[in-house]
Amino acid sequence: MDRKDLAFHYVCTREQARELINGRDRFWVINCGCRESRGQCSRSRMDVCLMFRGDIAGSGDTSTKEISPAEVEDIFKEAEEKHLVTRPFRNESHMAETDGICFCCDDCCGYFLDPSEICDSRESR
């Protein structure tokens, strides 16, 4: 698939998101830029943007923080309890690679609140 056919963000099931973290031993988290821009979130905590590399910038204004696999599990548990949508994001230079997972909600996420935003397409799955 050509890079232009791949969306930067795409939606997947929680099981598929878990497959993305399998085999990885290091994780980073940053505040969600959508939640930060609104000042709060009525559905979940702010620090739910999970990254697989520590050298990439997130959407939020805070710096990345390395977290343990147990803390990753806490994020997944909260995502399930709060009905957050697992929305992985790709490496901008190598679109076939996934660099992390956003956990989105209908309270803050621009992709849900703004109908003109395009999250993914059938071709990107």
Biotite code that builds the C-alpha atoms (Angstrom):
import biotite.structure as struc

atoms = struc.array([
    struc.Atom([0.000, 0.000, 0.000], chain_id="A", res_id=1, res_name="MET", atom_name="CA", element="C"),
    struc.Atom([1.293, 3.432, -0.924], chain_id="A", res_id=2, res_name="ASP", atom_name="CA", element="C"),
    struc.Atom([2.009, 5.919, 1.887], chain_id="A", res_id=3, res_name="ARG", atom_name="CA", element="C"),
    struc.Atom([-0.691, 8.269, 0.605], chain_id="A", res_id=4, res_name="LYS", atom_name="CA", element="C"),
    struc.Atom([-3.232, 5.501, 1.194], chain_id="A", res_id=5, res_name="ASP", atom_name="CA", element="C"),
    struc.Atom([-2.369, 5.217, 4.888], chain_id="A", res_id=6, res_name="LEU", atom_name="CA", element="C"),
    struc.Atom([-3.985, 7.516, 7.420], chain_id="A", res_id=7, res_name="ALA", atom_name="CA", element="C"),
    struc.Atom([-1.752, 8.764, 10.234], chain_id="A", res_id=8, res_name="PHE", atom_name="CA", element="C"),
    struc.Atom([-4.339, 7.641, 12.811], chain_id="A", res_id=9, res_name="HIS", atom_name="CA", element="C"),
    struc.Atom([-6.493, 4.551, 12.524], chain_id="A", res_id=10, res_name="TYR", atom_name="CA", element="C"),
    struc.Atom([-9.013, 2.829, 14.776], chain_id="A", res_id=11, res_name="VAL", atom_name="CA", element="C"),
    struc.Atom([-8.569, -0.728, 16.018], chain_id="A", res_id=12, res_name="CYS", atom_name="CA", element="C"),
    struc.Atom([-10.062, -3.063, 18.604], chain_id="A", res_id=13, res_name="THR", atom_name="CA", element="C"),
    struc.Atom([-8.594, -3.312, 22.099], chain_id="A", res_id=14, res_name="ARG", atom_name="CA", element="C"),
    struc.Atom([-7.329, -6.791, 21.203], chain_id="A", res_id=15, res_name="GLU", atom_name="CA", element="C"),
    struc.Atom([-5.523, -5.408, 18.155], chain_id="A", res_id=16, res_name="GLN", atom_name="CA", element="C"),
    struc.Atom([-4.070, -2.627, 20.313], chain_id="A", res_id=17, res_name="ALA", atom_name="CA", element="C"),
    struc.Atom([-2.793, -5.229, 22.769], chain_id="A", res_id=18, res_name="ARG", atom_name="CA", element="C"),
    struc.Atom([-1.101, -7.021, 19.881], chain_id="A", res_id=19, res_name="GLU", atom_name="CA", element="C"),
    struc.Atom([0.708, -3.770, 19.086], chain_id="A", res_id=20, res_name="LEU", atom_name="CA", element="C"),
    struc.Atom([2.247, -3.670, 22.574], chain_id="A", res_id=21, res_name="ILE", atom_name="CA", element="C"),
    struc.Atom([3.202, -7.359, 22.682], chain_id="A", res_id=22, res_name="ASN", atom_name="CA", element="C"),
    struc.Atom([6.942, -7.874, 22.486], chain_id="A", res_id=23, res_name="GLY", atom_name="CA", element="C"),
    struc.Atom([7.736, -4.304, 23.504], chain_id="A", res_id=24, res_name="ARG", atom_name="CA", element="C"),
    struc.Atom([9.473, -3.666, 26.785], chain_id="A", res_id=25, res_name="ASP", atom_name="CA", element="C"),
    struc.Atom([9.600, 0.132, 26.906], chain_id="A", res_id=26, res_name="ARG", atom_name="CA", element="C"),
    struc.Atom([6.714, 2.583, 26.827], chain_id="A", res_id=27, res_name="PHE", atom_name="CA", element="C"),
    struc.Atom([6.190, 6.328, 27.212], chain_id="A", res_id=28, res_name="TRP", atom_name="CA", element="C"),
    struc.Atom([3.087, 8.372, 27.927], chain_id="A", res_id=29, res_name="VAL", atom_name="CA", element="C"),
    struc.Atom([2.168, 12.003, 27.385], chain_id="A", res_id=30, res_name="ILE", atom_name="CA", element="C"),
    struc.Atom([-0.910, 14.094, 28.001], chain_id="A", res_id=31, res_name="ASN", atom_name="CA", element="C"),
    struc.Atom([-3.492, 14.030, 25.243], chain_id="A", res_id=32, res_name="CYS", atom_name="CA", element="C"),
    struc.Atom([-3.419, 17.254, 23.231], chain_id="A", res_id=33, res_name="GLY", atom_name="CA", element="C"),
    struc.Atom([-7.203, 17.200, 22.759], chain_id="A", res_id=34, res_name="CYS", atom_name="CA", element="C"),
    struc.Atom([-7.783, 16.891, 26.508], chain_id="A", res_id=35, res_name="ARG", atom_name="CA", element="C"),
    struc.Atom([-5.196, 19.602, 27.258], chain_id="A", res_id=36, res_name="GLU", atom_name="CA", element="C"),
    struc.Atom([-6.773, 22.022, 24.787], chain_id="A", res_id=37, res_name="SER", atom_name="CA", element="C"),
    struc.Atom([-10.148, 21.618, 26.521], chain_id="A", res_id=38, res_name="ARG", atom_name="CA", element="C"),
    struc.Atom([-8.580, 21.952, 29.976], chain_id="A", res_id=39, res_name="GLY", atom_name="CA", element="C"),
    struc.Atom([-10.018, 18.707, 31.288], chain_id="A", res_id=40, res_name="GLN", atom_name="CA", element="C"),
    struc.Atom([-11.842, 15.569, 30.272], chain_id="A", res_id=41, res_name="CYS", atom_name="CA", element="C"),
    struc.Atom([-15.102, 14.387, 31.780], chain_id="A", res_id=42, res_name="SER", atom_name="CA", element="C"),
    struc.Atom([-14.410, 10.809, 30.753], chain_id="A", res_id=43, res_name="ARG", atom_name="CA", element="C"),
    struc.Atom([-10.795, 9.967, 31.651], chain_id="A", res_id=44, res_name="SER", atom_name="CA", element="C"),
    struc.Atom([-7.423, 11.153, 32.846], chain_id="A", res_id=45, res_name="ARG", atom_name="CA", element="C"),
    struc.Atom([-5.172, 13.338, 30.678], chain_id="A", res_id=46, res_name="MET", atom_name="CA", element="C"),
    struc.Atom([-2.105, 11.118, 30.266], chain_id="A", res_id=47, res_name="ASP", atom_name="CA", element="C"),
    struc.Atom([-3.445, 8.509, 27.860], chain_id="A", res_id=48, res_name="VAL", atom_name="CA", element="C"),
    struc.Atom([-1.283, 8.935, 24.748], chain_id="A", res_id=49, res_name="CYS", atom_name="CA", element="C"),
    struc.Atom([0.884, 5.818, 24.782], chain_id="A", res_id=50, res_name="LEU", atom_name="CA", element="C"),
    struc.Atom([4.079, 5.864, 22.739], chain_id="A", res_id=51, res_name="MET", atom_name="CA", element="C"),
    struc.Atom([6.457, 3.096, 21.742], chain_id="A", res_id=52, res_name="PHE", atom_name="CA", element="C"),
    struc.Atom([9.436, 5.449, 21.377], chain_id="A", res_id=53, res_name="ARG", atom_name="CA", element="C"),
    struc.Atom([10.699, 8.114, 23.744], chain_id="A", res_id=54, res_name="GLY", atom_name="CA", element="C"),
    struc.Atom([12.132, 10.345, 21.039], chain_id="A", res_id=55, res_name="ASP", atom_name="CA", element="C"),
    struc.Atom([8.906, 11.492, 19.400], chain_id="A", res_id=56, res_name="ILE", atom_name="CA", element="C"),
    struc.Atom([6.780, 14.486, 20.261], chain_id="A", res_id=57, res_name="ALA", atom_name="CA", element="C"),
    struc.Atom([3.234, 13.876, 21.359], chain_id="A", res_id=58, res_name="GLY", atom_name="CA", element="C"),
    struc.Atom([0.179, 15.994, 20.776], chain_id="A", res_id=59, res_name="SER", atom_name="CA", element="C"),
    struc.Atom([0.250, 17.479, 24.273], chain_id="A", res_id=60, res_name="GLY", atom_name="CA", element="C"),
    struc.Atom([2.389, 20.238, 25.741], chain_id="A", res_id=61, res_name="ASP", atom_name="CA", element="C"),
    struc.Atom([3.952, 18.086, 28.463], chain_id="A", res_id=62, res_name="THR", atom_name="CA", element="C"),
    struc.Atom([7.080, 16.010, 28.076], chain_id="A", res_id=63, res_name="SER", atom_name="CA", element="C"),
    struc.Atom([7.003, 12.268, 27.664], chain_id="A", res_id=64, res_name="THR", atom_name="CA", element="C"),
    struc.Atom([7.366, 10.050, 30.713], chain_id="A", res_id=65, res_name="LYS", atom_name="CA", element="C"),
    struc.Atom([8.618, 6.480, 30.607], chain_id="A", res_id=66, res_name="GLU", atom_name="CA", element="C"),
    struc.Atom([6.169, 4.052, 32.205], chain_id="A", res_id=67, res_name="ILE", atom_name="CA", element="C"),
    struc.Atom([6.217, 0.403, 33.192], chain_id="A", res_id=68, res_name="SER", atom_name="CA", element="C"),
    struc.Atom([4.257, -2.409, 31.520], chain_id="A", res_id=69, res_name="PRO", atom_name="CA", element="C"),
    struc.Atom([2.034, -2.428, 34.636], chain_id="A", res_id=70, res_name="ALA", atom_name="CA", element="C"),
    struc.Atom([1.209, 1.258, 34.030], chain_id="A", res_id=71, res_name="GLU", atom_name="CA", element="C"),
    struc.Atom([0.423, 0.433, 30.394], chain_id="A", res_id=72, res_name="VAL", atom_name="CA", element="C"),
    struc.Atom([-1.983, -2.202, 31.691], chain_id="A", res_id=73, res_name="GLU", atom_name="CA", element="C"),
    struc.Atom([-3.601, 0.472, 33.899], chain_id="A", res_id=74, res_name="ASP", atom_name="CA", element="C"),
    struc.Atom([-4.205, 2.628, 30.818], chain_id="A", res_id=75, res_name="ILE", atom_name="CA", element="C"),
    struc.Atom([-5.763, -0.304, 28.966], chain_id="A", res_id=76, res_name="PHE", atom_name="CA", element="C"),
    struc.Atom([-7.959, -1.097, 31.967], chain_id="A", res_id=77, res_name="LYS", atom_name="CA", element="C"),
    struc.Atom([-9.160, 2.508, 32.201], chain_id="A", res_id=78, res_name="GLU", atom_name="CA", element="C"),
    struc.Atom([-9.735, 2.593, 28.440], chain_id="A", res_id=79, res_name="ALA", atom_name="CA", element="C"),
    struc.Atom([-11.990, -0.428, 28.700], chain_id="A", res_id=80, res_name="GLU", atom_name="CA", element="C"),
    struc.Atom([-13.845, 0.835, 31.782], chain_id="A", res_id=81, res_name="GLU", atom_name="CA", element="C"),
    struc.Atom([-14.364, 4.327, 30.316], chain_id="A", res_id=82, res_name="LYS", atom_name="CA", element="C"),
    struc.Atom([-15.150, 3.057, 26.796], chain_id="A", res_id=83, res_name="HIS", atom_name="CA", element="C"),
    struc.Atom([-12.240, 4.898, 25.185], chain_id="A", res_id=84, res_name="LEU", atom_name="CA", element="C"),
    struc.Atom([-11.506, 4.226, 21.521], chain_id="A", res_id=85, res_name="VAL", atom_name="CA", element="C"),
    struc.Atom([-8.109, 2.734, 20.694], chain_id="A", res_id=86, res_name="THR", atom_name="CA", element="C"),
    struc.Atom([-6.655, 4.842, 17.900], chain_id="A", res_id=87, res_name="ARG", atom_name="CA", element="C"),
    struc.Atom([-3.047, 3.950, 17.003], chain_id="A", res_id=88, res_name="PRO", atom_name="CA", element="C"),
    struc.Atom([-0.848, 6.423, 15.177], chain_id="A", res_id=89, res_name="PHE", atom_name="CA", element="C"),
    struc.Atom([1.834, 5.770, 12.597], chain_id="A", res_id=90, res_name="ARG", atom_name="CA", element="C"),
    struc.Atom([5.451, 6.796, 12.238], chain_id="A", res_id=91, res_name="ASN", atom_name="CA", element="C"),
    struc.Atom([5.358, 9.857, 9.964], chain_id="A", res_id=92, res_name="GLU", atom_name="CA", element="C"),
    struc.Atom([8.556, 8.806, 8.167], chain_id="A", res_id=93, res_name="SER", atom_name="CA", element="C"),
    struc.Atom([7.676, 5.100, 7.899], chain_id="A", res_id=94, res_name="HIS", atom_name="CA", element="C"),
    struc.Atom([3.899, 4.939, 7.665], chain_id="A", res_id=95, res_name="MET", atom_name="CA", element="C"),
    struc.Atom([3.848, 1.127, 7.772], chain_id="A", res_id=96, res_name="ALA", atom_name="CA", element="C"),
    struc.Atom([5.109, 1.323, 11.385], chain_id="A", res_id=97, res_name="GLU", atom_name="CA", element="C"),
    struc.Atom([2.936, 2.199, 14.374], chain_id="A", res_id=98, res_name="THR", atom_name="CA", element="C"),
    struc.Atom([4.516, 4.501, 16.979], chain_id="A", res_id=99, res_name="ASP", atom_name="CA", element="C"),
    struc.Atom([1.825, 4.501, 19.651], chain_id="A", res_id=100, res_name="GLY", atom_name="CA", element="C"),
    struc.Atom([-1.819, 4.481, 20.630], chain_id="A", res_id=101, res_name="ILE", atom_name="CA", element="C"),
    struc.Atom([-4.178, 7.315, 21.487], chain_id="A", res_id=102, res_name="CYS", atom_name="CA", element="C"),
    struc.Atom([-7.146, 6.474, 23.706], chain_id="A", res_id=103, res_name="PHE", atom_name="CA", element="C"),
    struc.Atom([-9.911, 8.761, 22.494], chain_id="A", res_id=104, res_name="CYS", atom_name="CA", element="C"),
    struc.Atom([-13.313, 9.778, 23.798], chain_id="A", res_id=105, res_name="CYS", atom_name="CA", element="C"),
    struc.Atom([-16.380, 11.676, 22.694], chain_id="A", res_id=106, res_name="ASP", atom_name="CA", element="C"),
    struc.Atom([-15.767, 14.431, 25.254], chain_id="A", res_id=107, res_name="ASP", atom_name="CA", element="C"),
    struc.Atom([-12.480, 15.761, 23.875], chain_id="A", res_id=108, res_name="CYS", atom_name="CA", element="C"),
    struc.Atom([-11.316, 14.088, 20.682], chain_id="A", res_id=109, res_name="CYS", atom_name="CA", element="C"),
    struc.Atom([-11.285, 16.386, 17.678], chain_id="A", res_id=110, res_name="GLY", atom_name="CA", element="C"),
    struc.Atom([-11.882, 13.416, 15.391], chain_id="A", res_id=111, res_name="TYR", atom_name="CA", element="C"),
    struc.Atom([-15.219, 12.749, 17.089], chain_id="A", res_id=112, res_name="PHE", atom_name="CA", element="C"),
    struc.Atom([-16.279, 16.341, 17.756], chain_id="A", res_id=113, res_name="LEU", atom_name="CA", element="C"),
    struc.Atom([-15.471, 17.847, 14.348], chain_id="A", res_id=114, res_name="ASP", atom_name="CA", element="C"),
    struc.Atom([-17.250, 16.112, 11.461], chain_id="A", res_id=115, res_name="PRO", atom_name="CA", element="C"),
    struc.Atom([-14.759, 17.551, 8.961], chain_id="A", res_id=116, res_name="SER", atom_name="CA", element="C"),
    struc.Atom([-11.860, 15.660, 10.597], chain_id="A", res_id=117, res_name="GLU", atom_name="CA", element="C"),
    struc.Atom([-10.870, 12.419, 8.865], chain_id="A", res_id=118, res_name="ILE", atom_name="CA", element="C"),
    struc.Atom([-9.473, 9.740, 11.153], chain_id="A", res_id=119, res_name="CYS", atom_name="CA", element="C"),
    struc.Atom([-8.963, 6.848, 8.782], chain_id="A", res_id=120, res_name="ASP", atom_name="CA", element="C"),
    struc.Atom([-10.227, 5.246, 5.634], chain_id="A", res_id=121, res_name="SER", atom_name="CA", element="C"),
    struc.Atom([-10.994, 1.680, 4.627], chain_id="A", res_id=122, res_name="ARG", atom_name="CA", element="C"),
    struc.Atom([-7.770, 1.581, 2.609], chain_id="A", res_id=123, res_name="GLU", atom_name="CA", element="C"),
    struc.Atom([-5.643, 2.294, 5.704], chain_id="A", res_id=124, res_name="SER", atom_name="CA", element="C"),
    struc.Atom([-6.727, -0.792, 7.623], chain_id="A", res_id=125, res_name="ARG", atom_name="CA", element="C"),
])
